[in-house]
């Protein structure tokens, strides 16, 4: 199947992001199409170079896909640490490289693995690059189902338009792999992401935010002209 120009740009950026990988590494992988390309290439490297690599997945989706490629799986509790993490993003702010993530509803596990990684590589296409986080992009928030209406009310009082993310494949809300709900909170353009992140984390029942601040070591940007930019 022929890829769209956007998907091909991400695939090429993934290939570039995988170049630093070394034999024996434990690799953390985010969720989504970006990671699907990464898994296929990691499986190819394992076969072609005889690499012994372990994958720490952030979701059941990625775990099952890694198993289908014949790759070795480790849980975060088994791995303790991660040599290299590869993940996507919904927005990348330049030049700070702060991120908004969570479009795939795996933000909590992604933040754990990305924080544990010695190096975090983010892979995106050029449409995800912005000057200010939050511009036309809500912040995904993982919330405890017991408290989601209360959290939603508090977000509204903070000036956000917050909606419960509905599932496209069934009637009802999206359920994360941790059994939680996702609220997408639109605060508009963020003037102070760090302060907002602290405020959000003070809300009981809000488990984690999709603000990934000062975490990315490199961002690989696939462009429509076939080139890949590397931001550090």
N, C-alpha and C positions, 0 to 999 in steps of 0.2 A: 504494500500500500504506500502510495506517494505521500510524503509528509507535507504539511503546509509550511510556508516560509518561516512562520513563527516556531513551529515544532522543530524544523530542521536547524534553526538558529540555536535552540536549546540543546539539541543533540550534539552539535559541533562544540558548544561551550562545555558540555559534559565531558567529551573526549579530552579536551584541553585540561579540565580540572582533574582528571584521573591520571595525568602524566606523573605527578610526584609519588604515586603509590609504590610501596616497597613490599617485598616478600615478608610474610609474617604479621602484617599489620592487622589491627582490629579497626574496621571501618563502620562508622555510624551513617545511616541513611535516612533521610527524610522521606516524606510520602508524596505521591503524585507522579505525573508523567516524567518529570525530570529524573526522578529516581529510577523509574523503569528503564530509561536509557542507560543509566549508570550500572544497573544490575546486569544488563546484557553485556556491557563492555567488561565489567569485572569478571564475569564468567568466561569471556573470551580470553582475557589476560591469564586467568587461572589455568586454562587449558594450554595456551600457547607458550607461556613462560614457566609453567609449573609452580606458580605462586600458591602458597597456602595462606588464604585470607579468611578472616572471620567477619561476619556481618552482624551488627547490632541494629535491628529494625525498629522503626518508630510506630509501626502499625501492623495489624494482622494482614492487611493487604500486601505490605512490603515483605513481611515474613513469608507468606505463602508464595510470593513471586520469587524470592531468593531460593526457597526450597525447590521450586520448579526448575531453577537453573543449576541445581546441584551444589549450591554454596553452603558453607558451614554457618550455622546460626549460633549466636550467643545472646543471652539476656544481658541487660545492663547490670544486674546483680552478679552475673558471672564475670563480666568484662572488667568491672570497676572503673576502667578508664577507656578512652577511645583515642587511637592514634590520629585519625583523620575522619572528619565528618563532611558529607556532601549533602547539601539541602537546597531547596528552591526558596523563593520569596514572592510575596504579592507586590511589595514595593521595596526599592532600595534608594535611600536618600544619599545624594552625593553633595559634598565629599565625605560626610561622616560615616557612610556605610551602615547607618542604622536601618533597621528592617521592620516591615510589617509582614507577619506570617500567620497562617492558620486557615487559609482557604480550603485546605483539605481536612480540617478538623482534627489534626494531630499535633497541635501546637504545644501541649503540655509535655508529651514525650519528646518532641523535637527539641524543646528548650533544655530538657534534662541532658539529652545526648549531645547537643551542640555545646552546652556549657562544659561537659566532661571532656570534650575533644581537645587535643593538643593544638590542632589547627582546624579551622572551620572554613570550608570553601562553599560559597553561595553561587548557584548557577541560575541565570535568568536570560530572557531575551531583552532587547533594548527598550521595549515598551514598558518595562517595570522600573526604569530609572526615572527618579523624580528629584525635584529640588527641595520639596517639603513633604514629609510623611503626612498621611491623612487626607490629602487632596484627592477627592473622588474615590477614597478607599476607606471603608470602615475598619475598625480594629476588632478582630475576632477575640472573644473572651470565653474561656471554658468556665462553666459555672455548675455548682452543685444543684441538681434538680429541685431539691427541697426548698432552695432559696432563690430560684431564678426570678420570680416576680418581684421580690423585694430588691434584688440587685438591679433589675430592670428599672424599677422606680427610682432608685438612687442615681442611676446613670442619667435618667431623664432630668433629675434635679441638678445634675452636673452640666447640663446643656447638650447632652447627646441624644440622637435619635437611635434607640436601641431596639432591635427586633430579634425574636427567636428564630434561629435558622431552621427552616422546614426541610424535610427530606424529599428528594425528588423521586425516590424509588418506593416510598410507602407513605401512608397517611401519618402525619405526626412529625415531631422534631427530629433533627439529626442527633444521634446518640454517639458519643465518642467511644473509643476503645476502653476508656476508663469509666464508662457508664454515666457521663455527664452531658449537659446541654451546651450549645454554643449560642452566645448572644453576639450579634454584629453591631458594634457601637460606632456611630458616625459622629465624630467630634469636629469634622471639617479639618482644615489645615492646622497641623500641630505646631505651635510656637515653642513649646517646651515639653518634648516627649518624656524626658526623665522625670519631671515633676508629675505629669499625668500618670505615668507608670506607677510611681509611688502611691499616688492617691487611689488608684484602682486596686492596688494590692492591699489596701487597708479595709476593703469591703469584705466582711465575713460572707462566705459562700462563693466569692469569686476565686476560683482555683488558680488560674494563670492568665496572663495577657499575651496577645500576639505582638507586643512590642519587643523586638530583639535588639537591644541597644548595646553598642560597643562590643559586639561578639564576633563579627565576621573578620577573618584575617585577609581573605581575598574574595573578590566578586568577579566571576567570569561572565561576560556579557556577550551573548551571541547576537550578531548584527545581520541585517537583511542583505548586506553586500558580501556575506560569506566570511567576514573577519570575526575574530573574537578579541574583545578588549579585556584586559586584566586590570582591575582596580584594587589598590591596596591602601 
